[in-house]
Amino acid sequence: MAYITIGRVLLAKHVVFGYVGIEKSVLDWFVFDSLNSGCMTCSENTRQNSEETLIMYPKLVIPHTLAAGPGPGNTDPRVLESFASAGVADHMQADVVRGMLESKSMLREVFGTKNVHTYGVCGTGFSGLDSALSPILTGDTVVVFVNGTFSGIDDLAIRMKASSSDDLAADPFNPKPANVVTINVPHGQSVTGDIVEAALAEHRPMWAFMAHWETGSGRINDMQGFNNACAKHDVMGIVDAVSSLGIADFDIDDYAAVVTWASCPQKGILCLPLTYAPVSFNDRVIDLVRKRGCHTYVHNPVLAARHWGIIDGKDTETPAYHCTHSGYAVAALHEALRIFLAHGKSQKAADYEFYEKGLRQAIEAMGCEVTSNMPSLVVCNLPGELAGREKELVVGCRAEGFAIWPTLSEPVQVRVGILNQLTEAALTDIVGRLGDAMLKMGAKFDKNSVMNGLKSHLAS
């Protein structure tokens, strides 16, 4: 047997499968000659290293918070249970496949559509949007309507997809291709049908894009006006429904000129982030992808649909492999959709409108100016004595486990949401915490009066 010396460690060696290995008998007994400071077996050293690692990296414990911002919302415990209790099963196991096929059918109910290519994209809301935008190719003409942070990110993604290689080389992370026109609508204002009509009449694009609800500013945009203008000018519409799906009562089949819709898992659907982002493509855009393709495999609208049992434009009970899906994520999505449909789309929308009205009235009674019109989110300016301290308020609330948000673009405002908080107790808690935080910073209002007003609304 040959020996080697590494530093002060004497080791025996032999070759195992072409690699230099160390015999277990030697590993168990070799010693460190550390200047007479003592000796340690290899197994003892391993244990010490393991203990040091656990000390260096303590176990991560993420506390429960009251998610009272634009999203994600607090996930229903039944969804968490479904996720955590799912067995270890591969992506083609019979129960996982059943979950995907049934979720596909339930998503069609949620969207209000007969579109065959309706399913979930693995990942976040932006994963769904990336799939929705994938049919846009280099040189395509697009008009994009921006009125907040998230439609602004959508706009960037579209410019990247429609850019030439020269456009990307000129500015890789913020390309400005001439074939994409961005219509900027001021923060706090909605995209109207008149704005869409004027832009499409002038530019005559192939595609038009709009966010249904812009979470960055809390504004609802004119869906009917967008659809009508797209139909009039034979433009293919794409809609970001990240914040509206599962909250508003609408059927996408009522908007025939919109060829593609994309949403997210963690807002209206109230599944977990990083599970499945709902998407729906009509036949017109699917035919286009079949004709000229797109620059992606994983987010290809036709190829991704195969694992959901959508092959050659038809439902099938035998999916084809596309990528490795998660049985845990399938279980969570399936349960979230069951809960949503049991509640009822119309009832859920009515509940959001009722509770948002109570939140809005309470926040106005605290002296704030509300500038939003979304039924799941209130965006407001603080009263004069707190003006300019929006981030201070948010940071203080979040430190107490009350997760509200500022806006992510100018002007800085405060965003308070009610995703999955559709109970009297939850709304009372949100209003009470916000009121206490503002009073602590020096706001001037009568909290008892605010809470009594909320109580009267909830009793109505």
C-alpha positions in Angstrom: 0.0 0.0 0.0 1.3 3.5 -0.9 1.3 6.4 1.5 1.2 10.1 0.9 1.7 13.0 3.3 -0.4 16.1 3.0 0.8 18.8 5.4 1.1 16.9 8.7 -1.5 14.3 7.9 -0.3 10.8 7.0 -2.7 9.0 4.6 -2.9 5.7 2.9 -4.2 5.7 -0.6 -5.5 3.4 -3.2 -7.4 3.9 -6.5 -11.1 3.3 -6.6 -12.9 3.5 -10.0 -10.1 5.7 -11.3 -10.1 8.2 -8.3 -7.7 8.5 -5.4 -9.5 7.1 -2.4 -8.7 6.7 1.3 -9.1 3.4 3.1 -11.8 3.5 5.8 -9.5 1.8 8.3 -7.0 4.6 7.9 -9.7 7.3 8.0 -10.9 6.0 11.3 -7.4 6.1 12.9 -5.2 8.7 11.3 -4.2 11.5 13.6 -3.3 15.2 13.1 0.2 15.9 14.4 -0.7 19.4 15.4 2.4 20.4 17.4 1.4 18.1 20.3 -1.9 19.9 20.7 -3.8 16.7 20.8 -5.2 14.2 18.3 -8.5 13.8 16.6 -10.0 10.9 14.5 -11.5 11.7 11.1 -15.0 10.9 12.3 -14.6 13.3 15.3 -13.4 16.0 12.9 -16.4 15.4 10.7 -18.7 15.8 13.6 -17.0 19.0 14.7 -17.3 20.4 11.1 -21.0 19.5 11.0 -21.6 21.2 14.3 -19.7 24.3 13.2 -21.8 24.4 10.0 -25.1 24.3 12.0 -23.8 27.1 14.2 -22.6 29.2 11.3 -25.9 28.7 9.4 -28.8 28.6 12.0 -32.0 26.9 10.9 -34.1 29.4 8.9 -37.4 30.2 10.6 -39.7 32.5 8.6 -42.4 33.9 10.8 -46.1 34.2 10.0 -47.0 37.8 8.9 -50.2 39.5 8.1 -49.8 39.9 4.3 -51.7 43.1 3.8 -50.2 44.4 0.6 -50.7 44.0 -3.1 -49.7 40.3 -3.0 -49.0 37.6 -2.2 -51.9 37.1 0.1 -51.9 34.8 3.1 -52.4 31.3 1.7 -55.4 29.3 2.8 -54.3 26.6 5.4 -56.0 24.0 3.3 -53.7 24.8 0.4 -50.6 24.7 2.6 -51.8 21.3 3.9 -52.2 20.0 0.4 -48.7 21.1 -0.5 -47.0 19.8 2.6 -48.9 16.4 2.7 -48.4 15.5 -0.9 -46.4 12.3 -1.3 -43.2 12.0 -3.2 -44.5 11.2 -6.7 -43.0 11.9 -10.1 -44.5 14.2 -12.7 -46.1 11.3 -14.7 -47.6 9.5 -11.7 -51.4 8.9 -12.1 -52.6 11.1 -9.3 -50.3 14.0 -10.3 -51.6 13.7 -13.9 -55.2 13.6 -12.6 -54.4 16.8 -10.6 -53.1 18.5 -13.7 -56.0 17.5 -16.0 -58.6 18.6 -13.4 -56.8 21.9 -12.7 -56.8 22.6 -16.4 -60.6 22.2 -16.4 -61.0 24.3 -13.3 -58.8 27.1 -14.8 -61.1 27.3 -17.8 -64.0 28.0 -15.3 -62.0 30.6 -13.5 -61.0 32.4 -16.8 -64.5 32.0 -18.2 -63.3 30.4 -21.5 -63.5 27.6 -23.9 -59.9 28.1 -24.9 -58.3 24.7 -25.1 -54.8 26.1 -24.4 -55.6 27.1 -20.8 -53.2 25.7 -18.2 -50.5 26.6 -15.7 -46.9 27.7 -16.3 -44.4 26.6 -13.7 -43.2 29.6 -11.7 -44.2 33.1 -10.8 -46.6 35.5 -12.5 -43.8 36.7 -14.6 -43.2 33.1 -15.8 -46.8 33.2 -17.1 -46.3 36.5 -18.7 -43.1 35.4 -20.3 -45.1 32.5 -21.9 -47.8 34.9 -22.9 -45.3 37.2 -24.6 -43.3 34.4 -26.3 -45.2 34.6 -29.6 -43.8 38.1 -30.1 -40.8 37.8 -32.4 -38.0 40.1 -33.5 -39.4 43.0 -35.6 -43.0 42.6 -34.6 -44.8 45.9 -34.1 -46.3 46.4 -30.7 -48.0 49.1 -28.8 -47.7 48.9 -25.0 -49.7 50.8 -22.4 -47.9 51.6 -19.2 -49.4 53.2 -16.1 -47.3 51.7 -13.2 -44.4 49.6 -12.1 -45.6 46.2 -13.4 -46.9 47.2 -16.8 -43.5 49.0 -17.0 -41.7 45.7 -16.5 -44.0 44.0 -19.0 -43.1 46.7 -21.4 -39.4 46.0 -20.9 -39.9 42.3 -21.5 -41.8 43.1 -24.7 -39.0 45.4 -26.0 -36.5 42.6 -25.3 -38.5 40.1 -27.3 -39.2 42.4 -30.2 -35.6 43.7 -30.5 -33.1 43.0 -33.2 -29.6 41.9 -32.3 -28.5 45.4 -33.0 -31.1 46.8 -30.6 -29.9 44.5 -27.9 -26.3 45.2 -28.5 -27.0 49.0 -28.3 -28.6 48.6 -24.8 -28.9 45.0 -23.6 -30.9 45.6 -20.5 -33.2 48.4 -21.7 -33.4 48.1 -25.5 -35.5 50.6 -27.5 -36.5 49.0 -30.7 -38.4 51.4 -33.1 -41.0 48.7 -33.7 -42.3 49.0 -30.1 -44.2 52.1 -29.1 -44.7 52.7 -25.4 -47.7 54.8 -24.3 -47.0 56.2 -20.8 -50.1 57.1 -18.8 -49.3 59.1 -15.6 -49.2 57.2 -12.3 -52.6 57.1 -10.6 -54.5 57.3 -13.8 -56.2 54.5 -15.8 -55.6 53.5 -19.4 -58.9 54.5 -21.1 -60.5 53.2 -24.3 -59.9 56.6 -25.9 -56.2 56.4 -25.2 -56.0 52.9 -26.7 -58.1 53.8 -29.8 -55.9 56.8 -30.6 -52.7 54.8 -30.3 -53.8 51.8 -32.3 -55.3 54.1 -35.0 -52.0 55.9 -35.3 -49.5 53.1 -35.2 -51.4 50.1 -36.6 -49.4 47.5 -34.7 -49.5 43.7 -34.9 -49.9 43.4 -31.1 -51.2 45.6 -28.3 -50.5 45.0 -24.6 -52.2 46.3 -21.4 -52.4 45.3 -17.7 -56.0 44.8 -16.7 -55.3 46.0 -13.2 -52.0 47.8 -12.5 -51.0 46.9 -9.0 -48.2 49.5 -8.9 -50.7 52.3 -8.8 -53.9 50.5 -7.9 -55.7 51.4 -11.1 -58.2 49.4 -13.2 -57.7 49.9 -16.9 -60.5 49.9 -19.5 -60.7 46.3 -20.7 -63.8 46.8 -22.9 -62.2 49.8 -24.6 -59.0 47.9 -25.1 -60.8 44.9 -26.7 -62.9 47.2 -28.9 -59.9 49.1 -30.3 -58.0 45.8 -30.9 -61.1 44.4 -32.8 -61.5 47.6 -34.8 -57.9 47.7 -36.0 -57.4 43.9 -36.2 -54.7 43.9 -33.5 -53.9 40.9 -31.4 -54.3 41.9 -27.7 -52.4 40.5 -24.8 -53.5 41.2 -21.2 -51.7 41.0 -17.9 -54.4 39.7 -15.5 -52.1 39.1 -12.6 -54.1 41.2 -10.2 -57.6 40.7 -11.5 -58.1 37.0 -12.1 -59.9 35.4 -9.2 -60.9 38.8 -7.8 -63.1 40.4 -10.6 -66.1 38.7 -12.1 -65.3 38.5 -15.8 -65.2 36.0 -18.6 -62.3 36.3 -21.0 -64.4 34.9 -23.9 -66.3 38.2 -23.8 -63.1 39.9 -25.1 -62.6 38.1 -28.4 -59.8 40.4 -29.7 -57.6 39.6 -26.7 -55.7 36.5 -27.8 -53.7 35.8 -24.7 -54.2 36.2 -20.9 -51.7 35.6 -18.1 -52.0 35.7 -14.4 -50.2 34.5 -11.2 -50.7 31.8 -8.6 -50.5 33.9 -5.4 -53.2 36.6 -5.7 -56.8 35.9 -6.7 -56.2 32.2 -7.0 -54.4 32.2 -3.6 -52.1 29.4 -4.3 -48.4 29.5 -3.3 -45.9 31.6 -5.2 -43.7 29.5 -7.5 -46.4 27.0 -8.3 -48.4 27.6 -11.5 -49.2 30.8 -13.3 -52.5 30.5 -15.2 -52.4 31.3 -18.9 -55.0 31.1 -21.7 -54.3 31.3 -25.5 -57.0 31.4 -28.1 -56.8 29.6 -31.4 -55.6 32.6 -33.4 -52.4 33.0 -31.5 -51.8 29.2 -31.2 -52.1 28.9 -35.0 -49.6 31.7 -35.3 -47.1 29.9 -33.1 -47.6 26.7 -35.0 -46.9 28.6 -38.2 -43.7 30.6 -37.2 -42.6 29.2 -33.8 -41.1 31.2 -30.9 -37.8 31.5 -29.2 -38.4 29.3 -26.2 -38.9 25.7 -25.3 -39.9 25.8 -21.7 -42.5 28.6 -22.2 -43.6 27.6 -25.7 -47.4 27.8 -25.6 -47.9 24.7 -27.7 -45.2 22.5 -26.2 -45.9 23.4 -22.6 -49.6 22.5 -23.1 -48.7 18.9 -23.9 -48.0 18.0 -20.2 -51.5 19.2 -19.3 -53.0 16.8 -21.8 -53.4 19.3 -24.7 -52.0 17.8 -27.9 -52.8 18.9 -31.4 -55.4 21.4 -30.1 -57.4 18.7 -28.3 -57.7 17.4 -24.7 -56.2 14.0 -24.1 -56.1 11.8 -21.1 -52.5 10.9 -21.8 -50.1 13.9 -21.4 -46.7 14.0 -23.1 -43.6 15.0 -21.2 -42.5 18.6 -21.4 -40.6 19.4 -18.2 -40.4 18.0 -14.6 -43.5 19.2 -12.8 -43.9 19.2 -9.0 -46.5 17.0 -7.4 -46.4 19.4 -4.4 -47.3 22.3 -6.6 -50.0 20.4 -8.5 -51.6 19.4 -5.2 -51.6 23.1 -4.0 -53.0 24.5 -7.2 -55.7 21.8 -7.4 -56.8 22.6 -3.8 -56.7 26.4 -4.4 -58.9 26.1 -7.4 -61.4 23.8 -5.6 -61.7 26.4 -2.8 -62.1 29.2 -5.2 -64.8 27.6 -7.3 -66.7 26.4 -4.1 -66.8 30.0 -3.0 -68.0 31.1 -6.4 -66.5 33.7 -8.8 -69.4 36.1 -8.5 -69.6 35.9 -4.7 -65.8 36.3 -4.4 -65.9 39.5 -6.5 -68.8 40.8 -4.4 -67.0 40.1 -1.2 -63.9 41.9 -2.4 -65.9 45.0 -3.3 -67.7 45.0 0.1 -64.5 44.7 2.2 -62.5 47.1 0.1 -65.2 49.7 0.6 -64.9 49.3 4.3 -61.1 49.6 4.2 -61.2 52.6 1.9 -63.7 54.5 4.2 -61.5 53.7 7.2 -58.3 54.9 5.6 -60.0 58.1 4.4 -61.3 58.6 7.9 -57.6 58.6 9.1 -57.0 61.6 6.8 -55.5 59.8 3.8 -56.3 60.5 0.2 -57.1 57.3 -1.7 -56.1 57.3 -5.4 -56.8 53.7 -6.4 -60.0 51.9 -7.6 -59.1 48.2 -7.3 -61.3 46.2 -5.0 -58.4 44.2 -3.5 -56.0 47.1 -2.8 -56.1 50.6 -1.5 -53.3 53.0 -2.6 -53.2 56.3 -0.7 -51.3 59.4 0.1 -50.7 60.0 3.9 -52.2 63.0 5.6 -50.2 66.2 5.6 -48.5 65.7 9.0 -47.1 62.4 7.7 -46.3 63.4 4.1 -42.9 62.2 3.0 -42.8 59.5 5.7 -44.4 56.7 3.7 -41.4 54.4 3.8 -41.0 54.9 7.5 -44.6 53.9 8.1 -44.2 50.8 5.9 -40.9 49.7 7.6 -42.3 50.1 11.0 -45.4 48.1 10.2 -43.4 45.3 8.6 -41.2 45.1 11.6 -44.3 44.3 13.6 -45.4 41.5 11.2 -47.9 43.8 9.4 -46.8 43.5 5.8 -48.0 46.6 3.9 -46.1 48.0 1.0 -45.0 51.3 -0.6 -45.4 51.9 -4.3 -42.3 51.0 -6.2 -42.2 54.0 -8.4 -42.7 57.8 -7.9 -44.7 59.2 -6.3 -44.2 57.1 -3.2 -47.5 56.1 -1.7 -48.8 53.4 0.7 -50.5 50.2 -0.5 -52.8 48.2 1.8 -54.4 45.1 0.5 -57.0 42.5 1.5 -56.0 39.4 -0.5 -57.7 36.4 1.3 -58.7 38.7 4.2 -62.4 38.6 3.5 -63.7 38.4 7.1 -64.8 41.0 9.7 -62.0 39.9 12.0 -59.3 40.2 9.4 -60.4 43.7 8.2 -60.8 44.9 11.7 -57.2 43.7 12.5 -55.8 45.5 9.4 -57.5 48.8 10.1 -56.6 48.6 13.8 -52.9 48.0 13.1 -52.7 50.7 10.4 -54.4 53.2 12.7 -52.0 52.4 15.6 -49.0 52.8 13.4 -50.1 56.1 12.0 -51.0 57.5 15.5 -47.6 56.4 16.8 -46.0 58.6 14.1 -48.1 61.6 15.0 -51.3 61.4 12.8 -54.3 63.2 14.2 -57.6 61.3 14.1 -60.0 59.6 16.5 -59.3 55.9 16.3 -62.5 55.0 18.1 -64.5 56.9 15.5 -62.6 55.1 12.7 -63.3 51.7 14.2 -66.9 52.4 14.9 -67.4 53.5 11.3 -65.8 50.3 10.1 -68.1 48.3 12.4 -71.1 50.0 11.0 -70.1 49.2 7.4 -69.4 45.5 8.3 -72.9 45.3 9.9 -74.6 46.8 6.8 
